[in-house]
Amino acid sequence: MVAIGLVVVYRSTGHINFAHGELFMIGGFLAYSMITMLGFPYLLSLVLAVPLSFCLGVICDRVVFRPLMNAPGTTLVLATVGLSYLLKGVGRYIWGGKGEYISIKAIVDPAPFLVWGMPVLPQQLIVFAAAMLCMMGFLAFFRWTIAGKMMQATAESWGVGAAVAGVAAVLMAPLTLLTPDIGSGLLIKAFAATILGGLGSMSGALVGGLLVGLCESLVGGYIDSSLQEVAAFIIIMIVLVFRPSGLFGAYGVRRA
């Protein structure tokens, strides 16, 4: 789902938002605050995280992307990287410093069950189903609606991308402990998924995410668990060398 949010922004602006991981982090912590501090139910917090994350994305667009819209690509990369550090600092200030982890209770029974001999968590199926719905919804939106075709370099694309990140954060938080530093590692994996699937391809983002997760599991299980976190970097390098357009992409990797 995080990769799908990256694709939404890329399709509309032609640029990768390197602060996307921190938008995920903020969305997750907003939901956590609503659940623990305000006593809101999980589902209500999930619903409210969507407009809140959307507004945050629009603000980031107005403050960072819009003023630099005609700037060189390298400038936009540095600007979004700087924004990611700013949001990370805000997260540390409000919700805790480096190394502090926060959990959100799963919406369903957390007990795993076996599928072809492999343990699967019910929450993982919910995340996968939500990713499928997001992919099909955005494919239909961009292809068959006037609003989708007109969403080019607008604040709405950043807002929609941030909203997807917020939903992903709330759904994935029971699987991945929240921390202000979660965004960087998550962005690398999402970026690897979009590169593998093809920049600009919704279906490619979903397939790429599944393949990246599978590669990490195989590397960690059969080679060395310490190399599991490096798998995403290896995938990025291999795809950029042998197939820059990815599996389903027609855009390729644009040079700054």
C-alpha positions as CSV (number, residue, x, y, z in Angstrom):
1,M,0.0,0.0,0.0
2,V,2.9,2.4,0.7
3,A,4.2,1.7,-2.8
4,I,0.7,2.5,-4.3
5,G,0.8,5.9,-2.5
6,L,4.2,6.6,-4.2
7,V,2.8,5.7,-7.6
8,V,-0.1,8.1,-7.1
9,V,2.2,11.0,-6.7
10,Y,4.6,9.9,-9.4
11,R,1.8,9.5,-12.0
12,S,0.6,13.0,-11.3
13,T,3.8,14.9,-10.8
14,G,6.6,12.8,-12.4
15,H,8.6,12.9,-9.2
16,I,9.1,10.5,-6.2
17,N,8.1,11.9,-2.8
18,F,11.0,10.9,-0.6
19,A,9.0,12.1,2.5
20,H,6.3,9.4,1.8
21,G,7.6,7.2,4.6
22,E,7.3,10.0,7.1
23,L,3.7,10.7,6.0
24,F,3.1,7.0,6.8
25,M,4.6,7.5,10.2
26,I,2.5,10.6,11.0
27,G,-0.7,8.9,9.8
28,G,0.0,6.0,12.1
29,F,0.7,8.1,15.1
30,L,-2.4,10.2,14.5
31,A,-4.5,7.1,14.6
32,Y,-2.6,5.9,17.7
33,S,-3.3,9.2,19.5
34,M,-7.0,9.0,18.6
35,I,-7.2,5.4,19.9
36,T,-5.2,5.8,23.2
37,M,-5.7,9.5,24.1
38,L,-9.2,10.1,22.8
39,G,-10.6,6.6,23.2
40,F,-11.8,6.3,19.6
41,P,-12.5,2.9,18.2
42,Y,-10.0,1.4,15.8
43,L,-12.3,1.7,12.7
44,L,-13.2,5.3,13.5
45,S,-9.5,6.2,13.9
46,L,-8.9,4.5,10.5
47,V,-11.6,6.6,8.9
48,L,-10.4,9.9,10.5
49,A,-6.8,9.2,9.5
50,V,-7.8,9.5,5.9
51,P,-8.8,13.2,5.8
52,L,-6.1,14.2,8.3
53,S,-3.4,12.6,6.2
54,F,-4.9,14.1,3.1
55,C,-4.7,17.6,4.6
56,L,-1.1,17.0,5.7
57,G,-0.2,15.9,2.1
58,V,-1.8,19.0,0.6
59,I,0.1,21.3,3.1
60,C,3.3,19.6,2.1
61,D,2.5,20.2,-1.5
62,R,1.8,23.8,-1.0
63,V,4.9,24.4,1.2
64,V,7.5,22.3,-0.6
65,F,6.5,21.0,-4.0
66,R,4.5,23.9,-5.5
67,P,7.2,26.6,-5.0
68,L,9.8,24.3,-6.6
69,M,7.6,22.9,-9.4
70,N,9.8,24.3,-12.1
71,A,13.1,23.6,-10.3
72,P,15.5,20.9,-11.4
73,G,14.7,17.3,-10.4
74,T,17.7,17.2,-8.0
75,T,16.3,20.2,-6.1
76,L,13.0,18.5,-5.7
77,V,14.7,15.3,-4.4
78,L,16.7,17.3,-1.8
79,A,13.5,19.2,-0.8
80,T,11.5,16.1,-0.2
81,V,14.4,14.5,1.7
82,G,14.6,17.6,3.9
83,L,10.9,17.4,4.4
84,S,11.3,13.8,5.6
85,Y,13.8,14.8,8.2
86,L,11.5,17.7,9.3
87,L,8.5,15.3,9.8
88,K,10.7,12.8,11.5
89,G,11.8,15.5,14.0
90,V,8.2,16.4,14.6
91,G,7.4,12.8,15.2
92,R,10.2,12.4,17.7
93,Y,9.2,15.6,19.5
94,I,5.6,14.6,19.9
95,W,5.6,10.9,20.2
96,G,9.0,9.9,21.6
97,G,12.7,9.8,20.7
98,K,14.8,7.4,18.7
99,G,14.4,3.8,19.7
100,E,10.9,4.1,21.2
101,Y,8.3,1.7,19.8
102,I,4.5,1.8,20.0
103,S,2.0,-0.9,19.2
104,I,-1.6,-0.8,18.0
105,K,-3.9,-3.7,18.8
106,A,-4.9,-5.7,15.7
107,I,-8.5,-5.3,14.5
108,V,-8.9,-9.1,14.3
109,D,-7.6,-12.2,16.2
110,P,-3.8,-12.0,15.9
111,A,-3.4,-15.8,16.0
112,P,-1.8,-17.0,12.8
113,F,-3.1,-19.8,10.6
114,L,-1.3,-22.0,8.1
115,V,-1.6,-21.6,4.3
116,W,0.4,-24.3,2.4
117,G,2.4,-24.8,5.5
118,M,3.3,-21.1,6.0
119,P,2.0,-19.1,9.0
120,V,-0.2,-16.2,7.9
121,L,-1.6,-13.4,10.1
122,P,-5.2,-12.3,9.6
123,Q,-4.1,-8.7,9.7
124,Q,-1.8,-9.4,6.7
125,L,-4.8,-10.6,4.7
126,I,-6.6,-7.3,5.6
127,V,-3.6,-5.3,4.4
128,F,-3.5,-7.3,1.2
129,A,-7.2,-6.9,0.5
130,A,-7.0,-3.1,1.2
131,A,-4.1,-2.9,-1.2
132,M,-6.1,-4.7,-3.9
133,L,-9.0,-2.4,-3.4
134,C,-6.8,0.7,-3.5
135,M,-5.1,-0.5,-6.7
136,M,-8.4,-1.3,-8.5
137,G,-9.9,2.0,-7.3
138,F,-7.1,4.2,-8.5
139,L,-6.8,2.3,-11.8
140,A,-10.4,3.0,-12.5
141,F,-10.1,6.6,-11.2
142,F,-7.2,7.5,-13.4
143,R,-8.5,5.7,-16.5
144,W,-12.2,6.4,-16.6
145,T,-12.9,9.6,-14.6
146,I,-12.4,13.2,-15.8
147,A,-11.1,14.1,-12.3
148,G,-8.4,11.4,-12.5
149,K,-7.3,12.5,-16.0
150,M,-7.1,16.1,-14.8
151,M,-5.1,15.3,-11.7
152,Q,-1.8,16.4,-13.0
153,A,0.7,18.3,-10.8
154,T,-2.0,19.3,-8.3
155,A,-2.1,19.4,-4.6
156,E,-4.7,16.6,-4.6
157,S,-2.2,14.0,-5.8
158,W,0.0,14.7,-2.8
159,G,-3.1,14.6,-0.6
160,V,-4.3,11.3,-2.0
161,G,-0.8,9.8,-1.7
162,A,-0.7,10.9,1.9
163,A,-4.2,9.5,2.6
164,V,-3.1,6.1,1.2
165,A,0.0,6.2,3.4
166,G,-2.3,7.0,6.4
167,V,-4.6,4.1,5.7
168,A,-1.5,1.8,5.2
169,A,-0.1,3.0,8.6
170,V,-3.3,2.2,10.5
171,L,-3.6,-1.2,8.9
172,M,0.0,-2.2,9.2
173,A,0.7,-0.8,12.7
174,P,-0.4,-4.0,14.4
175,L,2.1,-5.9,12.2
176,T,5.0,-3.3,12.5
177,L,5.6,-1.4,15.7
178,L,5.4,2.4,15.2
179,T,8.5,4.5,15.8
180,P,9.4,8.0,14.5
181,D,12.2,6.4,12.5
182,I,10.0,3.8,10.7
183,G,9.7,5.9,7.5
184,S,13.2,5.6,6.1
185,G,13.3,1.8,6.0
186,L,9.7,1.6,4.8
187,L,10.4,4.1,2.0
188,I,13.3,2.0,0.7
189,K,11.1,-1.1,0.5
190,A,8.3,0.8,-1.2
191,F,10.7,2.4,-3.6
192,A,12.1,-1.0,-4.4
193,A,8.6,-2.3,-5.1
194,T,7.8,0.6,-7.4
195,I,11.1,0.2,-9.3
196,L,10.5,-3.5,-9.6
197,G,6.9,-3.2,-10.7
198,G,7.5,-0.2,-12.9
199,L,7.2,3.5,-12.0
200,G,3.7,4.7,-12.6
201,S,2.1,1.2,-12.6
202,M,-0.5,0.5,-9.9
203,S,-0.6,-3.2,-10.5
204,G,3.2,-3.2,-10.7
205,A,3.4,-1.6,-7.2
206,L,1.3,-4.4,-5.8
207,V,3.2,-7.2,-7.5
208,G,6.5,-5.5,-6.7
209,G,5.6,-5.3,-3.1
210,L,4.7,-8.9,-2.9
211,L,8.0,-9.9,-4.7
212,V,10.1,-7.7,-2.4
213,G,8.5,-9.2,0.6
214,L,9.0,-12.7,-0.8
215,C,12.7,-12.0,-1.6
216,E,13.3,-10.6,2.0
217,S,11.7,-13.8,3.5
218,L,13.8,-16.1,1.3
219,V,17.0,-14.2,2.0
220,G,16.3,-14.1,5.7
221,G,15.3,-17.7,5.8
222,Y,17.8,-19.4,3.5
223,I,20.9,-17.2,3.4
224,D,21.3,-14.9,6.5
225,S,18.8,-13.0,8.5
226,S,21.2,-10.1,8.8
227,L,21.0,-9.6,5.0
228,Q,17.2,-9.4,5.0
229,E,17.2,-5.6,5.2
230,V,19.7,-5.3,2.3
231,A,17.4,-7.2,-0.1
232,A,15.5,-4.1,-1.1
233,F,18.8,-2.3,-2.1
234,I,19.9,-5.3,-4.1
235,I,16.6,-5.4,-5.9
236,I,16.8,-1.7,-6.8
237,M,20.3,-2.1,-8.2
238,I,19.5,-5.2,-10.3
239,V,16.4,-3.7,-11.8
240,L,18.0,-0.3,-12.6
241,V,20.8,-2.1,-14.4
242,F,18.9,-4.8,-16.4
243,R,15.3,-3.4,-16.7
244,P,14.9,0.3,-15.7
245,S,11.3,0.4,-16.7
246,G,10.4,-2.5,-14.3
247,L,8.1,-5.4,-14.9
248,F,5.0,-3.4,-15.9
249,G,6.2,0.2,-16.3
250,A,6.3,2.3,-19.4
251,Y,7.8,5.3,-17.7
252,G,11.3,4.1,-16.8
253,V,13.6,6.0,-14.5
254,R,13.8,9.6,-15.4
255,R,17.2,11.3,-15.1
256,A,17.3,14.5,-13.0
